[in-house]
Amino acid sequence: MSMVLAPHSAADPTPLPGARLGRDPERAIKRGPRRLSPEVVAATQRDRLFDGLVHEVAAKGYDSARVTDICRAAGVTRPAFYALFAGKEDAFLATYRHGIAVLLRLMDDAYTEAGHDWVDAARATLRTLLEVLAHVPAFARMALVEIDAAGPAARAERDLLLSEFHRFFRPARPRSPLSTAEDELLVTTVVGGIHSTLRQRVAQGRTAELPLLLPVLTYAMTAPFLGPQAAGRAARLADPGSGPGVGTPCAPAPARRDG
């Protein structure tokens, strides 16, 4: 039975690669009197190969996943694979780009739907990122861990993705006391820290725990711009059931003055 990612936006129901099984019988190209166009056949095969690649790379690692294995997992022939991709690296890059485009659209939707308050929007965007990755652990491992083994072109794609995340910080940047150049470096540092934290959890096989990181990552995302007290409040709102001082980073207490 295939696992389908529940869309976070009704306007974009496209599932993330790895959310389904490539060999799902419901996705088979059925023969009949009404022949599908070559374009539709190619698009269907491509999507199934995306899913097959994600599952094989997540299970075996990039180096050990063979084209034959990917084709078998997708239910697609090798000639069909090579009609779409130049090889495994090309297929990996295409899958990664497609998956990241889906992920960014979901995050953009969450950011917009949260309203004009930047803290609410930042928290909603983080929540979407964490929940989507937790829901499709195979893609999380492929995109966060195995990409390191896929070569310099894949790592360049990852760096491009991290720069794309900067747009979620634009409303916060006027609150920073730093210069423009320093502020850009600050955002790069925050984004890199969040990425490193997620990668570590996924590499440890703890992908299902990612949504639990929402309070602390909300704090990390907002503290450099809002200060520790406001960021502490934002983090507590990210986990309403925890209460002050339980599982969420809180602002430090004012220093005591004796006498």
ABEGO torsion letter per residue (X at the ends): XBBBBBBABAABABBBBGABBAABAAABBBBEABBBBAAAAAAAAAAAAAAAAAAAAAAAEAAABBAAAAAAAAGBBAAAAAAABAEAAAAAAAAAAAAAAAAAAAAAAAAAAAEABAAAAAAAAAAAAAAAAAABAAAAAAAAAAAAAAEAAAAAAAAAAAAAAAAAAAAAAAABABBAAAAAAAAAAAAAAAAAAAAAAAAAGAAAAAAAAAAAAAAAAAAAAAEAAAAAAAAAAABAAAEBGBGBBBBBBBBBBBX
